[in-house]
Amino acid sequence: MEHTPNLNLKKPGLTDNILISDINENMDVLDAAVSELQKGTTAIPDLETEDKTLGGAINEVKKEMADHQIDPMPHMYVDNGITYRWGFRTVKGEPQIIYEEVTG
């Protein structure tokens, strides 16, 4: 008998006898996992995205949001070898794109 990689659920093979107790155990595992998801997991750092934990990804986004609020020109681009910083602001409720040449 094989088992699933994440929840270790029992996967009977084509020639295995299927036991009600195995199905019930699988249901208990699934019920507990869904219950944790509904409550909100207490182990967010253990949930991974492709290259970082979910907790790390959330913190990274929070930092980027804070950086955007602190720095009105957080973006950079290069045009004909000259580097510029750019961003957005509002003046009297009107949005404006702002930029300046980066020197030094």
Backbone as a ProteinNet text record, in pm:
[ID]
protein_1_A
[PRIMARY]
MEHTPNLNLKKPGLTDNILISDINENMDVLDAAVSELQKGTTAIPDLETEDKTLGGAINEVKKEMADHQIDPMPHMYVDNGITYRWGFRTVKGEPQIIYEEVTG
[TERTIARY]
84.1	0	88.7	54.1	126.3	58	129.8	76.3	100.2	10.8	27.3	143.9	215	335.5	310.5	195.9	175.2	100.8	-9.8	-90.5	-76.5	5	28.7	-101.5	-191.9	-316.1	-286.1	-362.8	-343.2	-403.1	-323.8	-367.5	-358.4	-468.2	-464	-431	-351.6	-320	-435.7	-423.6	-531.4	-560.2	-460.8	-481.7	-496.4	-489.7	-504.3	-650.7	-673.8	-807.7	-834.4	-953.8	-989.9	-1060.1	-1002.3	-1056.8	-1130.4	-1246.7	-1323	-1242	-1163.9	-1082.6	-979.5	-922.9	-829.6	-900.6	-1018.5	-1096.5	-1130.3	-1170.8	-1204.4	-1082.4	-966.8	-844.4	-812.7	-825.5	-803	-899.7	-1026.5	-1126.9	-1093.2	-1044	-1005.7	-890	-791.9	-678.3	-725.6	-809.8	-862.4	-946.2	-1029.5	-1113.2	-1027.6	-923.2	-834.5	-761.8	-715.3	-643.6	-735.1	-856.7	-951.6	-991.1	-1006.9	-1040.3	-931.8	-804.4	-693.5	-694.7	-725.1	-731.1	-845.5	-959	-1073	-1044.4	-972.4	-938.2	-827.1	-746.7	-625.4	-511.5	-414.7	-304.3	-217.3	-162	-70.4	73.4	93.1	228.3	246.8	213.6	226.7	368	474.6	608.2	633.4	555.5	575.7	510.2	421.3	359	449.9	492.2	592.8	535.4	585.5	563.7	677.7	696.1	799.9	939.3	971.7	1109.2	1122.5	1013.6	1022.8	898.2	903.5	785.7	679.7	554.9	445.1	463.9	508.3	534.2	639.6	745.9	850.4	797.4	712.3	654.4	565.2	485.6	398.1	482.2	586.4	672.8	741.2	780.5	844.5	748	622.6	522.7	495.8	486.5	465	578.2	702	816.9	811.1	776.1	765.5	657	545.3	437.8	486.1	558	609	710.7	797.5	896.1	827.8	719.6	647.3	583.3	538.2	476.5	582	701.1	807.8	875	903.9	977.3	879.9	854.4	760.4	814	945.7	1005.3	1086.9	1019.7	1092.8	1139.9	1096.5	1128.5	1243.9	1313.8	1425	1415.8	1463	1476.7	1596.7	1646.1	1761.3	1715.8	1750.3	1717.8	1843.1	1892.1	2014.9	2131.1	2145.6	2256.6	2238.4	2126.3	2099.4	1995.1	2023.9	1933.6	1841	1714	1612	1538.1	1498.9	1405.4	1268.6	1163.6	1030.6	928.9	814.4	706.3	581.3	490.9	363.4	342.9	265.7	220	89	21.9	-98.3	-78.9	-126.3	-126.1	-269.9	-328	-467.8	-559.7	-529.6	-612.4	-585.4	-495.5	-463.1	-336.9	-342	-222	-118.1	8.2	119.3	226.9	290.7	410.5	528.2	617.6	733.6	860.4	966.4	1092.8	1207.5	1326.2	1446.2	1565.2	1666	1788.6	1866.1	1920.3	2003.5	2146.4	2206.7	2344.5	2436.6	2560.8	2662.4	2670
-117.7	0	124.1	221.5	347.6	448.3	558.5	666.4	799.9	894.2	1026.2	1098	1185.7	1248.1	1351.8	1418.5	1528.2	1487	1419.3	1382.3	1235.5	1163.8	1021.8	940.2	978	902.7	768.5	669	535.5	530.6	476	461.6	314.2	244.4	102.8	85	-16.7	-48.9	-123	-147.9	-214.5	-354.8	-419.5	-557.1	-564.9	-450	-449.6	-461	-524.4	-524.2	-385.6	-336	-204.9	-225.6	-167.2	-181.1	-53.7	-69.1	45.7	122.1	52.6	119.6	212.6	173.3	260.6	385.6	368	482.1	575.3	519	600.3	676.8	611.3	680.6	796.5	773.6	881.4	997.4	964.2	1068.3	1148.7	1082.6	1153	1249.7	1205.2	1291.4	1412	1388.5	1497.3	1594.2	1541	1625	1715.1	1658.5	1738	1845.7	1811.6	1908.3	2022.3	1990.6	2093.8	2180.3	2119.8	2194.6	2296.8	2256.4	2348.3	2464.1	2433.7	2539.5	2636.4	2583.9	2670.1	2759.5	2708	2785.8	2884.2	2854.5	2931.9	2856.7	2823.3	2742.9	2823.7	2758.1	2825.3	2810.4	2737.9	2713.1	2769.9	2896.2	2958.5	2944.6	2960.5	2946.2	2809.6	2708.1	2575.6	2560.5	2653.1	2646.7	2718.3	2648.1	2705.8	2745	2856.3	2890.7	2826.4	2862.1	2796.3	2812.1	2930.7	2950	3007.4	3028.4	3080	3038.8	3051.2	3017.7	3124	3088.4	3182.5	3299.6	3270.7	3377.4	3473.5	3421.2	3505.7	3588.8	3528.8	3602.7	3715.6	3689.4	3793	3906.2	3873.2	3976.6	4057.6	3991.8	4061.8	4162.8	4121.1	4211.4	4327.7	4298.9	4406.4	4508.6	4460.2	4551.3	4636.1	4573.5	4649.2	4755.7	4722.5	4820	4935.9	4905.7	5011	5096.6	5033.9	5108.2	5202.6	5157.6	5242.1	5361.4	5341.8	5451.7	5552.4	5506	5593.2	5665.6	5595	5650.4	5675.2	5801.6	5827.9	5787.9	5763	5722.6	5594.2	5481	5357.2	5282.6	5325.8	5252.6	5319.9	5239.7	5293.7	5239.5	5321.5	5275.3	5344.5	5287.2	5343.5	5379.2	5501.9	5549.1	5611.8	5554.8	5603	5614.2	5516.2	5513.5	5602.4	5672.8	5759.1	5689.5	5681.2	5615.7	5720	5683.6	5769.8	5693.4	5766.4	5712.8	5767.7	5688.8	5739.3	5682.7	5748.6	5706.1	5788.9	5784.4	5855.6	5943.3	6048.9	6130.1	6194.5	6256.2	6332.6	6475.5	6568.1	6710	6758.1	6803	6846.5	6739.8	6613.1	6501	6452.7	6517.4	6477.8	6392.2	6272.6	6187.2	6242.4	6227.7	6271.3	6162.7	6146.7	6063	6155.7	6119.9	6202.6	6122.4	6191.8	6123.6	6223.2	6166	6248.6	6164.4	6230.6	6163.4	6124.9	6003.6	5957.6	5999.6	6072	6116.7	6045.9	6036.7	5982.4	5839.8
0	0	0	-84.2	-88.6	3.2	30.4	112.5	41.7	63	2	68.8	-4.4	49.8	158.5	157.7	251.9	378.3	363.1	479.7	517.9	441.6	469.1	465.8	374	359.3	293.7	330.5	273.3	133.6	37.5	-101.2	-140.3	-128.1	-165.4	-312.9	-342.1	-480.8	-545.2	-673.7	-747.3	-696	-638.7	-591.2	-438.8	-368.6	-222.5	-182.9	-68.8	-11.2	46.1	28.8	80.9	214.7	318.3	452	491.6	548.7	597.4	700.6	781.6	883.4	818.8	702.1	630.5	579.5	525.3	475.9	591.9	703.9	820.7	873.8	876.1	918.8	825.2	695	598.3	622.9	648	672.9	798.2	901.7	1024.7	999.2	919.9	887.1	805.8	706.1	623.7	706.9	794.8	879.8	968.7	1027.1	1113.2	1032.3	912	828.8	785.4	745.2	703.6	822.5	938	1059.2	1092.3	1079.8	1105.5	1006	879.7	778.8	807.8	852.2	883	1003.3	1101.3	1220.5	1191.4	1093.4	1067.8	1132	1054	1104.8	1200	1297.2	1388.9	1341.6	1231.9	1183.4	1043	1022.5	890.9	835.5	915.4	856.9	794.4	831.1	774.3	637.5	599.5	468.5	370.1	265.2	176.7	42.5	-10.9	-150	-226.8	-351	-430.2	-371.8	-321.3	-276.6	-137.1	-65.5	71.1	148.7	277.4	355.9	335.5	359.4	345.4	440.5	562.6	659.1	607.3	547.2	490.1	374.1	291.3	178.4	228.3	331.1	387.6	444.6	518.2	575.4	466.1	357.7	246.8	183.8	164.7	108.1	203.3	333	430.7	425.6	413.4	407	280.5	167.1	42.3	53.2	117.6	135.3	221.2	328.2	416.2	341.3	262.5	184.9	86.2	24.3	-70.1	0.4	122.1	195.5	241.8	272	320.3	203.8	96.2	-17.3	-132.6	-169.7	-277.9	-416.1	-426.6	-554	-536.2	-512.4	-484.3	-609.1	-727.6	-849.6	-923.9	-1005.2	-1084	-1226.5	-1319.5	-1456.9	-1520.6	-1630.2	-1701.1	-1841.8	-1883.9	-2018.2	-2078.1	-2186	-2251.1	-2152.7	-2066	-1972.1	-1849.4	-1839	-1723.3	-1636	-1507	-1412.8	-1350.5	-1343.5	-1283.1	-1174	-1068.9	-968.1	-1005.6	-981.1	-1010	-911.6	-907.9	-820.5	-845.8	-750.5	-760.8	-638.2	-656.2	-544.7	-588.1	-493.8	-526.5	-479.8	-559.6	-525.4	-539.9	-428.2	-425	-483.6	-450.8	-494.6	-635.2	-706.5	-843.7	-844.8	-905.2	-909.1	-1005.2	-968	-1051.6	-1052.1	-1166.4	-1175.2	-1155.1	-1063.1	-1033.4	-1061.5	-1103.7	-1127.5	-1112.8	-1093.2	-1087	-1127.8	-1181.4	-1221.1	-1095.5	-1096	-985.4	-1015.9	-923.2	-944.1	-846.8	-885.1	-795.5	-804.3
[MASK]
++++++++++++++++++++++++++++++++++++++++++++++++++++++++++++++++++++++++++++++++++++++++++++++++++++++++

